Amino acid sequence: MHVTRTHFTDRTDAGRRLAALLGHLRGPGTVVVALPRGGVPVAAEVAAALGAPLDICVIRKLGLPHQPELGMGAIGEDGVRVLNDQVIRLAGVTPGQLAEVEVRERAELERRARRYRGGRPPADLRGRTVVVVDDGIATGSTARAACRIVRARGAATVVLAVPVAPDDWTDRLAGVADELVCVGTPSPFFAIGEFYDDFGQTGDEEVLRHLADARAEPVPDRAGRAPDPVAVDPVAVDRELILPVTGVRLAGRLTVPEDAAGVVVFAHGSGSGRRSPRNRRVAAALNRAGLATLLFDLLTEDEEPDRRKVFDVDLLGARLTAVARLLPELPQAGERDLPLGLFGASTGAAAALWTAARLGEGVRAVVSRGGRPDLTDPERLAEVSAPTLLVVGGRDGRVIDLNRQARARLRCESELAVVPHAGHLFEEPGTLDRVAELARDWFLRYLPPGSPP
């Protein structure tokens, strides 16, 4: 059991801190299973850090008739039912009252399962290591039900991981999972929410967004319908790479559709890497449009915690430039002499413009998402010749101003696109899809042979 300071900004912060304790589970045999709804934002961070698929296990707490926040048991998919006989006895709950609560919660469970899965079957857990994640544990009934379900579905190893739990949680859940992991076990413990600054309710839309991000696909609408399908070119290459660059080895993922019209290299920012759900989603849209993508980590795992390196544009730009120069040596991409585009996010946008200035006509187009082009040296900005699109969220006022200032220093063709109602991370429903559309159209305009220089 792991114990550290126990207080979280929100579920995303909790997920990142929980993921830091689970690095030993990184590998192709791991699946992360979230308990909707509050466990999904936590699990999304864990899945991204482990490079693992994200699935759900729908559980409904059975709350006391007159005190629903206190659980007397839980029900789950596959007909699983867990009861806390002691709570039921002390509260004087009759069989009729229990049945009434269970009927109501079973109907909600089935509704959520249909909505979240969208007709997809549960992930295949046979022989896998399954990490069951929630935003915290109070009585443990829902966690017990979830572990029972994944075990019945064939999980070889079950790991129960939560940000916060009572100090006796290992005694309560002994034998439920093969490993129990928790960021902190404070005492006294009254409610999970007391350990979060923001413990607002997680809505269905947020759950769907996280699941779609993990699958790198568009978010279904409120009726559960996916957007109209887009013709997808067969993928000729989709594999992990190790790129030897300036004294370090950087991990990347190269995806090349058949008859690709160009290749876009992603420069991630603020410490995120090739597993960034947002950039993976944009990359998937580009792949569907017939563009190859290379997502790679600008920093090694040891370097990521160093904030100085995260904002070292010269370092990031030099590495991105070196990777761009390596492309002709990669048989899967180089043999076709694909025209090059750069997609930068946050500080990665500054690195992309740094590289565009360095490589000149070797870069045909640049797109920045929520970027910090202002961090690029003004003289380098003036040297960029590639057409540049700056995409910023409409609610990200400070970054809008910084992008306007940087654009004024550009001498190439450029546009500033403001996505309405979007914040810095484009987490609002539909906003990241709009980023993907803008990036796709920009690259298709300038990358293919015969496009304007």
N, C-alpha and C positions, 0 to 999 in steps of 0.2 A: 504494500500500500504506500502511496506517495502523498506527502503532506507539505503544502506550502501556503503562502498567504492566500486567503480565500475572499476575494471580492473582484467582481467583473464589471466592466463597462456595459457590456451587452452580451448576447449569445455568440456573436461573432468573436469577440475577445475571448470568451470562455472556450470556444472551439479551438482557437489558435493555441491557447495555453494547454488544453487537453492534448492536442496533437503533438506537442513537444514531448509528452511522456510516452508516445506510442511509436516512436521511430523504429523500434525493434520489430514492428509488425509490417514494415514496408516490404512488399513483394507481390508477385503475380497471383499468389493464392489467397489474398486478403479481400474481403468484401465488407463494406461499412453499411450497417443497417440502422436507420434512424427511427425513433419513436415520434410520429407526428402528434401535435404540430411543433411544439417548442424544441424538440430534439433535432429537428431538421437543420436549422441554421448552424447548430453546434456540429452536427455530423458532416455538413458540407465542408467545413474547414478541415475536419479530420480526414475526409476522403481525398480532398485536394492535396493535403500534405503527404498522404501515404500513396498517392497515385492509384487509388483503389476505386472500384465502382461504388456508387451510392444507391441504396435501395431503402425501402421503408418496411416497417412492420406495424400495422395499424392496431393500436390498443386503445381501449376505452376504460377509464376508471369507473368503478361503481361507487358513487358517492352516497353517503348516508342521506336518507330522505329529507331530513331537516337540517343537514349540515353537509352539502354536496362537496365542499372542498376537502373533506376528510374521507379517505377511501376505505371502503369495507371489502374491496376486492377489485378485480379487473377481468375484462374479457378481451379476446383477441381473435385474429384471423384463424382459420382452420378449426374453429369451435373451441379454442382454449378458454378455460375459465379457472380463475384463481380467487379463492375467498379467504378473508382474514376472519376466522371464526371468533377470535377474541373480541375484535371490534364489533362484530355483529351481535355477539352475546351481551357485551357491556352496553351497547346502544339500544338493546331491546328491539331489534329489527325483526319483523315477522316474515315468514316465507312469502306471503303475499306482497309485502312491501319490496322485498328483494327481487321478486319476479317482475314487478312493475318497473323498477329501475333498470333491470337487465334488458327488458323488451325495448325500452326507450334508447338505451345506449347501444344495443345491437343494431337498431335501425340507423343510428348515426355512424356507427362503425362501418356498416356496409356502404353508406353514402360516401364516406371519405375514401374507402378503398377503391370504389369505382372512379371517383374524381381524380385521385392521385395517380392511379395506375393507368387510366385511360385505355383499358383493354389489354395492357401488357401483363404477362404472367410475372410472378415474383422471380427475383434473381435465383439462379441455380446455385444453391449453397452446398451441394454434395462435395464432401471432402475438402471444404474451404475453411480458412480461419475467418470467423465472422465477428466483427467488432460491433456490439450493440451500444448505441449512443443515445442518451437523453440529456436534457438540460439540468438534471439534478434528480436526487432520490429523496423521497420523504418516507413513506411507509414501505416502499419496495414492491408493491403488488404489480404495478405495470412492468417493471423491469423483470420480475420473476416470470410473468406471462410471456414477455418477448423472448427471453432466453429459452423458455420451453418450446416456443414455436420454431425458432431457428434450429434448435437441436433436432426437433422432429423433422425438419426439412433437410437434414443430412449434414449439418455443420460438423466438421471434424474437431474444431476447437472454438469455444465461445469465450469472448472477452467482453465483459461489461465495463463500459467506460463512461464516466460522468464528471462534470466539473465540481460538483459539491454534493455532500451526503452527510448524514449524522455520523458521529464518531463510532457508533456501534454497527455501522452498515455491513461490515464484513461478517459479523455474527448473524445478522438477520438474513443475509443472502449466501451463507456458507453452502457450497455444493451446487449453487445455481449456475455458475460459470466456472471455466477453468482458470480465469484470471480476472481480478477486480482492480480497476485503475481509477483513481480519483485525484483531482488537483488538490482539494482540501476537505477536511472533515472537522468543521468548527463546532465548538460547544460553548454556550447552548445553541440548539438548532430548533427554530420554530417553523420556518417556511423557506422554500427554495428561493423565492423572490427577494428575501431580505439581503441576499448576497449579490444582487445585480442592481446597478444604477438604473438600467432600462430593462424591465421585465414585462414590457407590453405584450399583449397577445399576438401570437404568430398567426396570420391569416392564411386562408387557402391559397391566395395568389402568391404569397411568399414561398409557401411549400412547393408549388408548381414551378416557380422560377428557379429555385435551388435544384430541383430534380432535372429540369430542362438544361440548366447550366452544366450539371454533371454529365448529361448525355450529349452536350454540345448541340442542342437542337432548339427550335423556337418554342416559346411558351404557348400551351393551348389557351383558347379563349374560355370565357366563363361557362360555356356549354360543354367544355371538354374537347372541342374540335381543334385539331392541329391546323395550321395554315395550309393553304393549297400546296401540294407537293411540288418541288422543283426538280427538274430533270437532273439527275446526278451522273456525271461521267464516271466510268469505272476507275477505281483507284489502282494505279500501277505499283505504287510504293507507299507504304505506311509503316515506318519503323523508327526505333530509337537509335540515336547516334552518340558517339563520344567525339567531341571536336577538340583537338589539341590547339590551343590558342595562347600565344604570349606567355608561355610558362605554366599554364594551368590546363586542366581538362574539363570542358564544359559539356553538360548533357543537353541533348536536343531531340526533337521529333520532326522528321521529314515526311510530308505527305504530298504525293505527286499524282494527280489524276491523269488518265490517258489523254494525250493530245493537249497537255497543259499549255496555256497561252503566256504564262509568266510565272515567276516565283516571288512570293512576299516573305521577307524575313521579319520576324516579330522581335522588337526590343522591349522587354518588360521593364517596369519601373518599380520603385519603392520596395525592392526586395522580392517581388513576385517573380515566378519563373514560368517554365513551359507548361506547368500544370494549372496555371491561372484559369479558372472556369470562364471568366469573361473573354479572355483572348482566345481560348479554345473554341468558344462559341462563334466569335468573329471568323476564326480560321476555318471552321466548318462551313460557314456561308461562302467563303472564298473558294473552298474546295468544290462546293456544289456548282459554282460558277465557272469551274474549269481552271482555277489557279492553284499552283503548288504553294505550300506553306512550309516554313521552317521555324518552329518555336524552340527557343533554347534559353538556357539560364546564363545571364550575363555575369552572375557571381556564383562562386562555389558555395556549398552548404556552410563551410567555415566562415566565409566572408559575409554572408547575408545579414548577420546581426550587427555588423559594423556600419552605422549610419553614415559615416564619412564616405565609405565606398559607394553606398547607395546614391549619394549625390555627387560623386566624382565623375563629372561628365567626360573628362578627358580619358579616364580609365574605361568607362562604359563605351564611349565612342571608338576607342582604339580596338576594343574587343569585337564590337559589332563590325567594324571595318575588316578586321582579320577574318571573321566568319564569312562576310560577303565575298572576300577574295578566295576563300576556300571552296565556294560553290562550284566553280569549274572543275575542281578535282573530285567532286562527288559524282560517280557515274550515273546515279539515278536522276540527277538534276543537271549536272554540268554538260553531259553529252548532247543535250538539246540546245545549249547556249540560250537559256531562257532569260528574257529581260527581267531586270531586278526592280522590285518595289520594297519599301520599308514601311512597317507599321509600328509606331511607338506609342507607349502608354506611360503617363506620368513622367518620371525622369528618363524613361526610355525614349520619349519623343525628342528630348534634347540630344540623346545619343544618336538617334536616327538622322537628325539634321546635321550633326557633327560629321557623320559618315557620308551623307549626301554631298556636303561641301568637299570632303576629302576625295571622293570618288568621281565627282563631276558627272559626266555623261554616262558613267557606269550605273547610275541610279536613275530610273525613268520616272518614279513617282513616290511621294511620301504622304502618309496619312498619320495624323496624331489624334489619339483619343484621350481627352481629359489631360492633355500633356502640359509639360513645362518647357516650351521652346525658349522661354526667357532665360533659362539656365545655360543656353548655348552662347558662346562668345559672340558679340555683335558682328565682329569681322567675319566670323564663319557663317553667320546667318546670311550676310550679304553675298557670300560665295555660293550659296545653294542655287543650282540651276533646275533641279527637278520640280515639276508642278507639285504644290504642297497643299493639302487639305487639313485644316485645323478643326476638329470636332470637339465641342464643349457643351456641357449640360447647362440648361437655362437657369438652374438654381445655383450654379457654381460661379457667383459673381466675381469673386477675386480672380479666379483662373481665366474667366472671360477677358478681364482687363489685361492680364499678363499675356494672353494670346494676341490680343489686339496690338499691344506694344511690340511683341515679337514680329507680328506680321508686317508692321510698318518698316521693319528693317530688312525684310525679304525683298529681293529684286526679281525673283522668279514669279511665274504665274501662281497665284494662291487664292484660296477661299477660306472664309470662316463660317462654319455651319454650327448653329446653336440648336440643340435638341430641346424642345419645350418640356418643362416639368421634370427634367433630369437633374440629378445631383452629380457629385464628382465621380461616383463609381457606377453611374447608370444602372442602379438597382431597381428603379421604378419599372412597372410592367410595360413592356414594349419599347423602352428606350434603347436597350442594347441591340435589339433587332434593327432599330433605325440606324444605329452606328454601323452595323454590319452592311446594311443596304448602301449607305453613303460610301463606305470603304470599297465595297464591291464595284459600285458604279465608277468611282474614281480610278481604280486600278484597271478596270476593263477599258476605260477611256484612254489611258496613257501607256499601258504595258504591251498589248499585242503588237506584233510587227505591222507597220503602216500607220500606227497611231501618231498623233502630233508630237513633235519632240518637246 
